[in-house]
Amino acid sequence: MLEFAREYFWLYCTGTLIGIGLTALSMIGSVFIGLWIALARLSGNRALRTAGSIYVAFFRGIPPLVLLYIIYFGLPTVAQQLNNAFLIALVEPLNNRLFAATVAFAINSAAYSAEIIRAAILSVPSSQLEAGRSFGMHHALAMRRIVLPQALKVAFPPLGNEFITVLKGTSLASVIGVTELMRTAQMAASATFQNLTAYTFAGVFYVVLVVMLQLILTALENRFTPKRPKAMKNAGPAVTALTDERHQ
């Protein structure tokens, strides 16, 4: 075990950094897409509400591994079969393993982030929005300056849990050759035939990484949401239910 650790420790560290980078990029995309989906689901426009609901239902239903295969293998293959220059150019970036994995995880996670953000927005009393409108702000400006800052504070803890979920899910990227932590363990196992040691070592890295992230997220939560406002109490059941569902 010690011999294995000495030989492969830094290789595992490299895989861990790639996994963290993939997670961070995926979560940026997840929150960005999720915010717009949440706003669509809260819109007064029926078509937007329906489109947002379909997105959430579809991408919460499709397994991340299936989505990863569709994006990395399926879309480029279809574009080539159709022999359409525009489609080929459009999906060309998906031939990059890391980019394809980022897109797949971001799209999948956005369905959960959208519901977290939507619940957080609903937790902000409607009087806040009405107060902004009374000062002459239009709806979008009042949402941006008054409602969303409060809602994002409420959404921060469950979004932090989503970050950890996506981090563990990045192990699926190993199936398309992304050399994150799980792929590194597979390579080490193939080279040494020490399967138990290689995968146990990866498990230890994941546990340590998740514990460190939990400590960082808790510190950030205490820093930015020290008093847990009334909005959090109102949002508690909804946001907690969404988070529990994601981690089942």
Stockholm file with secondary structure:
# STOCKHOLM 1.0

chainA/1-248         MLEFAREYFWLYCTGTLIGIGLTALSMIGSVFIGLWIALARLSGNRALRTAGSIYVAFFRGIPPLVLLYIIYFGLPTVAQQLNNAFLIALVEPLNNRLFAATVAFAINSAAYSAEIIRAAILSVPSSQLEAGRSFGMHHALAMRRIVLPQALKVAFPPLGNEFITVLKGTSLASVIGVTELMRTAQMAASATFQNLTAYTFAGVFYVVLVVMLQLILTALENRFTPKRPKAMKNAGPAVTALTDERHQ
#=GR chainA/1-248 SS CHHHHHHHHHHHHHHHHHHHHHHHHHHHHHHHHHHHHHHHHTSSCHHHHHHHHHHHHHHHHSCHHHHHHIIIIIHHHHHHHHTCHHHHHHHGGGGSHHHHHHHHHHHHHHHHHHHHHHHHHHHSCHHHHHHHHHTTCCHHHHIIIIIHHHHHHHHHHHHHHHHHHHHHHGGGGGGGTCCSHHHHHHHHHHHHCCHHHHHHHHHHHHHHHHHHHHHHHHHHHHHHCSSCCHHHHHHHHHHHHHHHHHHC
#=GC SS_cons         CHHHHHHHHHHHHHHHHHHHHHHHHHHHHHHHHHHHHHHHHTSSCHHHHHHHHHHHHHHHHSCHHHHHHIIIIIHHHHHHHHTCHHHHHHHGGGGSHHHHHHHHHHHHHHHHHHHHHHHHHHHSCHHHHHHHHHTTCCHHHHIIIIIHHHHHHHHHHHHHHHHHHHHHHGGGGGGGTCCSHHHHHHHHHHHHCCHHHHHHHHHHHHHHHHHHHHHHHHHHHHHHCSSCCHHHHHHHHHHHHHHHHHHC
//
